[in-house]
Amino acid sequence: MLYFIIRRILQIIPVIIGVTLILFTLMYIIPEDPAKLILEKGATPEALQNLRGKMGIDKPVYVQYWRYIKKLAKGDLGTSYRYRRSVNSILADHYPNSIKLALAAIIIEIIIGIFAGIVSAVKKYSFWDMLVTVSTTIAVCVPVYWLGMMLQVSFGLKLGWLPMSGMGDGSIRYYILPAITLASVSTAFVARMTRSTMLEVLSNDYITTAYAKGLSTNMVIGKHALKNALIPVVTLIGMDLGALMGGAILTETVFNWPGVGRTIYLAILQRDAPVVIGGTIILVMIFVVMNLIVDIIYALLDPRIRYEKKEIQI
């Protein structure tokens, strides 16, 4: 097990290096001078050149990249061109808001997704099964930003029940619409997977034996079927949590939510490379770490995973 964990941790290193290299290259080729972004219009060429020298952006790209990697190894994500603040502090200000929204979305995903999947499997080919199938298909196909805007128009503009944007005073009313929007696609996938795994488990002989012993449907589903059916579902939810905690750019932008996703979006518009690169690195790190945790949990639940991967390596 220790070998499995160490190998998975070491696999994170090339991922982070690859992400930084790609992002650094893309931001470098954008025809925008950071010195002009910082200094006011009308700055003299001498002032611009002096600032470029202080920032180190007059050096070749590989020199700038190596300097960035050395700072990154120390946990320094650089300084924002626009705000002249540490990227670490900017992300620290906004990240708690993304976490709160992600947790709200995960709660919706777990409750509605698992419940809908169970009902769909138990009531196979019934009206409820068809309703879940149609609903999840629509949820997967509808663009997230469009769903968010429709919710804003319906419940915010026309009915006036809920706030249309922003975080306000942080009350639950401000979380409902963005959390539903953020959780929509993930909830559909959880419902589908729960249905699929439940149907597979319900077809096993031990379930038939449980019914033959006179156990009620609730007892069979809750005590025997659900426990085995939820293993792959928990894995999917764990991966979704990593993605949602990383910040949802579209959802946060539509609802003007002060999270990391919206911060990165604004930084892209402003050509603020340090914030874009630093924010994306944090998102990737969270996603990779969450996947690592899910893999470890799955390996603990099913020892065949770690042994099979070890045999493949040999």
C-alpha positions as CSV (number, residue, x, y, z in Angstrom):
1,M,0.0,0.0,0.0
2,L,2.9,2.4,0.8
3,Y,4.4,1.7,-2.6
4,F,1.1,2.5,-4.3
5,I,0.8,5.8,-2.4
6,I,4.3,6.9,-3.1
7,R,4.0,6.1,-6.8
8,R,0.8,8.1,-7.1
9,I,2.4,11.1,-5.3
10,L,5.4,11.0,-7.6
11,Q,3.0,11.0,-10.6
12,I,1.8,14.5,-9.5
13,I,5.2,16.1,-10.1
14,P,5.3,15.8,-13.9
15,V,1.6,16.8,-14.1
16,I,2.4,20.1,-12.3
17,I,5.5,20.8,-14.4
18,G,3.6,20.1,-17.6
19,V,0.8,22.4,-16.6
20,T,3.2,25.3,-15.7
21,L,5.1,24.8,-18.9
22,I,1.9,25.0,-21.1
23,L,0.4,27.9,-19.2
24,F,3.7,29.8,-19.1
25,T,4.2,29.3,-22.9
26,L,0.6,30.4,-23.7
27,M,0.8,33.5,-21.6
28,Y,4.2,34.4,-23.0
29,I,3.1,34.4,-26.6
30,I,0.1,36.8,-25.8
31,P,1.1,40.1,-27.4
32,E,0.7,42.1,-24.2
33,D,3.4,44.0,-22.4
34,P,3.1,43.6,-18.6
35,A,5.0,46.8,-18.0
36,K,2.4,48.7,-20.0
37,L,-0.3,47.1,-17.9
38,I,1.3,48.4,-14.7
39,L,2.4,51.9,-15.7
40,E,0.0,54.5,-16.8
41,K,-0.5,55.5,-20.4
42,G,2.1,57.8,-21.7
43,A,5.0,56.2,-19.8
44,T,8.3,56.9,-21.3
45,P,10.2,54.1,-23.1
46,E,13.0,54.4,-20.4
47,A,10.5,53.8,-17.6
48,L,9.0,50.8,-19.4
49,Q,12.4,49.3,-19.9
50,N,13.4,49.9,-16.3
51,L,10.3,48.1,-15.1
52,R,10.8,45.2,-17.5
53,G,14.3,44.8,-16.0
54,K,13.0,44.9,-12.4
55,M,10.4,42.3,-13.3
56,G,12.8,40.1,-15.2
57,I,10.5,40.0,-18.3
58,D,13.3,41.2,-20.5
59,K,15.0,37.9,-20.2
60,P,14.5,34.9,-22.5
61,V,11.4,32.8,-21.8
62,Y,13.3,29.8,-20.5
63,V,15.1,32.0,-18.0
64,Q,11.7,33.5,-16.8
65,Y,10.3,30.0,-16.6
66,W,13.2,28.6,-14.5
67,R,12.9,31.6,-12.2
68,Y,9.2,31.0,-11.8
69,I,9.7,27.3,-11.1
70,K,12.2,28.1,-8.3
71,K,9.7,30.5,-6.7
72,L,6.9,28.0,-7.1
73,A,9.0,25.4,-5.3
74,K,9.0,27.8,-2.3
75,G,5.3,28.3,-2.5
76,D,5.5,31.7,-4.2
77,L,3.0,32.1,-7.0
78,G,4.3,35.6,-8.0
79,T,2.8,39.1,-7.9
80,S,-0.3,40.3,-9.8
81,Y,0.4,42.7,-12.6
82,R,-2.9,44.5,-12.1
83,Y,-3.1,44.7,-8.3
84,R,0.6,44.6,-7.4
85,R,-0.3,42.0,-4.7
86,S,0.9,38.6,-4.0
87,V,-1.1,36.0,-6.0
88,N,-1.1,33.8,-2.9
89,S,-3.0,36.5,-1.0
90,I,-5.5,37.1,-3.9
91,L,-6.4,33.4,-4.1
92,A,-6.6,33.1,-0.3
93,D,-9.2,35.9,-0.3
94,H,-11.4,34.2,-2.9
95,Y,-10.9,30.5,-2.4
96,P,-13.1,30.1,0.8
97,N,-16.0,31.3,-1.3
98,S,-15.4,28.7,-3.9
99,I,-15.1,26.0,-1.3
100,K,-18.4,27.0,0.3
101,L,-20.2,26.9,-3.1
102,A,-18.6,23.5,-4.0
103,L,-19.8,22.0,-0.7
104,A,-23.3,23.3,-1.3
105,A,-23.2,21.7,-4.8
106,I,-21.9,18.4,-3.5
107,I,-24.7,18.2,-0.9
108,I,-27.2,18.6,-3.7
109,E,-25.4,16.1,-5.8
110,I,-25.3,13.5,-3.1
111,I,-28.9,13.9,-1.9
112,I,-30.7,14.2,-5.2
113,G,-28.3,12.1,-7.4
114,I,-28.2,9.1,-5.1
115,F,-31.9,9.2,-4.2
116,A,-33.0,9.6,-7.9
117,G,-30.7,6.7,-8.9
118,I,-32.1,4.4,-6.3
119,V,-35.7,5.2,-7.1
120,S,-35.0,4.7,-10.8
121,A,-33.4,1.3,-10.2
122,V,-36.0,0.0,-7.8
123,K,-38.9,1.3,-10.0
124,K,-37.3,0.0,-13.2
125,Y,-39.2,0.9,-16.4
126,S,-41.9,2.8,-14.4
127,F,-42.9,6.5,-14.7
128,W,-40.3,7.5,-12.1
129,D,-37.6,5.6,-14.0
130,M,-38.5,7.4,-17.2
131,L,-38.7,10.8,-15.4
132,V,-35.1,10.3,-14.0
133,T,-33.8,9.2,-17.3
134,V,-35.3,12.1,-19.2
135,S,-34.2,14.6,-16.5
136,T,-30.6,13.5,-16.3
137,T,-30.4,13.5,-20.1
138,I,-31.6,17.1,-20.3
139,A,-29.2,18.1,-17.4
140,V,-26.2,16.7,-19.2
141,C,-27.1,18.3,-22.5
142,V,-28.0,21.8,-21.2
143,P,-25.0,24.2,-21.1
144,V,-24.3,25.3,-17.5
145,Y,-24.2,29.0,-18.3
146,W,-27.6,28.8,-20.0
147,L,-29.1,27.0,-17.1
148,G,-27.7,29.6,-14.7
149,M,-29.2,32.4,-16.7
150,M,-32.6,30.7,-17.0
151,L,-32.6,30.3,-13.2
152,Q,-31.7,33.9,-12.7
153,V,-34.5,35.1,-15.0
154,S,-37.1,32.7,-13.6
155,F,-36.5,32.8,-9.8
156,G,-34.6,36.1,-9.5
157,L,-36.1,38.5,-12.1
158,K,-39.7,37.3,-12.7
159,L,-40.6,35.7,-9.3
160,G,-38.2,37.6,-7.2
161,W,-37.7,34.7,-4.8
162,L,-34.0,34.5,-4.8
163,P,-31.0,36.8,-5.4
164,M,-29.8,36.8,-9.0
165,S,-26.1,37.3,-8.3
166,G,-23.4,37.9,-5.8
167,M,-22.8,36.5,-2.4
168,G,-24.5,39.2,-0.4
169,D,-24.5,38.6,3.3
170,G,-23.6,34.9,2.8
171,S,-27.0,33.6,3.7
172,I,-28.3,30.4,2.2
173,R,-30.5,32.3,-0.2
174,Y,-27.5,33.4,-2.2
175,Y,-26.2,29.8,-2.5
176,I,-29.3,28.1,-3.9
177,L,-29.2,29.1,-7.6
178,P,-25.4,28.9,-8.2
179,A,-25.2,25.6,-6.2
180,I,-28.0,24.1,-8.3
181,T,-26.3,25.3,-11.5
182,L,-22.9,24.0,-10.5
183,A,-24.3,20.6,-9.4
184,S,-26.6,20.0,-12.3
185,V,-24.4,17.9,-14.6
186,S,-22.7,16.1,-11.7
187,T,-26.0,15.2,-10.2
188,A,-27.2,13.7,-13.5
189,F,-24.0,11.5,-13.7
190,V,-24.4,10.4,-10.1
191,A,-28.0,9.4,-10.7
192,R,-27.2,7.4,-13.8
193,M,-24.3,5.6,-12.1
194,T,-26.3,4.9,-9.0
195,R,-29.1,3.4,-11.2
196,S,-26.6,1.3,-13.2
197,T,-24.8,-0.1,-10.2
198,M,-28.0,-0.7,-8.2
199,L,-29.5,-2.7,-11.1
200,E,-26.3,-4.8,-11.3
201,V,-26.4,-5.4,-7.5
202,L,-30.1,-6.2,-7.5
203,S,-29.6,-8.9,-10.1
204,N,-27.2,-10.9,-7.8
205,D,-28.2,-14.1,-6.1
206,Y,-27.8,-12.9,-2.6
207,I,-30.4,-10.2,-3.2
208,T,-32.8,-12.9,-4.3
209,T,-32.0,-14.9,-1.2
210,A,-32.6,-11.9,1.0
211,Y,-36.1,-11.4,-0.6
212,A,-36.7,-15.2,-0.2
213,K,-36.0,-14.9,3.6
214,G,-38.9,-12.4,3.8
215,L,-36.9,-9.3,4.3
216,S,-38.7,-6.1,3.3
217,T,-37.7,-4.1,0.2
218,N,-36.3,-1.2,2.4
219,M,-34.2,-3.7,4.4
220,V,-32.8,-5.3,1.2
221,I,-32.1,-2.0,-0.5
222,G,-30.7,-0.2,2.6
223,K,-28.7,-3.0,4.2
224,H,-27.6,-5.3,1.4
225,A,-27.8,-3.6,-2.0
226,L,-26.9,0.1,-1.4
227,K,-23.7,-0.6,0.5
228,N,-22.2,-2.5,-2.5
229,A,-23.7,-0.3,-5.1
230,L,-22.2,3.0,-3.7
231,I,-18.5,2.1,-4.1
232,P,-18.1,3.4,-7.6
233,V,-20.6,6.3,-6.9
234,V,-18.4,7.4,-4.0
235,T,-15.4,7.4,-6.3
236,L,-17.3,9.6,-8.8
237,I,-18.4,12.0,-6.1
238,G,-14.9,12.3,-4.7
239,M,-13.6,13.2,-8.2
240,D,-16.4,15.7,-8.6
241,L,-15.6,17.3,-5.2
242,G,-12.0,17.9,-6.5
243,A,-13.3,19.6,-9.7
244,L,-16.0,21.7,-7.9
245,M,-13.6,22.8,-5.1
246,G,-11.2,23.9,-7.9
247,G,-13.6,26.6,-8.8
248,A,-16.3,26.6,-11.5
249,I,-15.4,29.5,-13.9
250,L,-18.7,29.5,-15.8
251,T,-21.0,29.3,-12.8
252,E,-19.0,31.9,-10.8
253,T,-18.9,34.3,-13.7
254,V,-22.7,34.0,-14.5
255,F,-23.6,34.6,-10.8
256,N,-20.8,37.1,-10.1
257,W,-19.6,34.8,-7.3
258,P,-16.4,36.1,-5.7
259,G,-14.5,32.8,-6.0
260,V,-11.3,31.6,-7.6
261,G,-13.0,30.7,-10.9
262,R,-14.3,34.3,-11.5
263,T,-10.9,35.6,-10.3
264,I,-9.1,33.6,-13.0
265,Y,-11.7,34.7,-15.6
266,L,-11.1,38.4,-14.9
267,A,-7.4,37.8,-14.9
268,I,-7.6,36.3,-18.4
269,L,-9.5,39.4,-19.6
270,Q,-6.9,41.7,-17.9
271,R,-3.9,39.7,-19.2
272,D,-2.8,39.2,-15.6
273,A,-0.5,36.2,-16.3
274,P,0.7,35.5,-12.7
275,V,-2.9,35.2,-11.4
276,V,-4.0,33.0,-14.4
277,I,-1.0,30.7,-14.0
278,G,-1.0,30.6,-10.2
279,G,-4.8,30.1,-10.0
280,T,-4.8,27.3,-12.6
281,I,-1.9,25.6,-10.8
282,I,-3.9,25.6,-7.6
283,L,-7.0,24.2,-9.4
284,V,-4.9,21.4,-10.9
285,M,-3.3,20.7,-7.6
286,I,-6.6,20.3,-5.8
287,F,-8.0,18.1,-8.5
288,V,-5.0,15.9,-8.6
289,V,-4.8,15.6,-4.8
290,M,-8.5,14.8,-4.6
291,N,-8.0,12.1,-7.2
292,L,-5.1,10.8,-5.2
293,I,-7.3,10.6,-2.1
294,V,-10.1,8.8,-4.0
295,D,-7.6,6.3,-5.4
296,I,-6.2,5.6,-1.9
297,I,-9.7,5.1,-0.5
298,Y,-10.7,2.9,-3.4
299,A,-7.5,0.8,-3.0
300,L,-8.3,0.4,0.7
301,L,-11.8,-0.8,-0.2
302,D,-10.7,-3.0,-3.0
303,P,-7.1,-4.4,-2.5
304,R,-7.1,-5.8,-6.1
305,I,-6.6,-2.2,-7.4
306,R,-3.1,-1.7,-5.8
307,Y,-2.0,-5.3,-6.5
308,E,-3.1,-5.1,-10.2
309,K,-1.3,-1.8,-10.7
310,K,1.8,-3.2,-9.1
311,E,1.8,-6.2,-11.4
312,I,1.4,-4.0,-14.4
313,Q,4.5,-2.0,-13.3
314,I,6.5,-5.2,-13.0
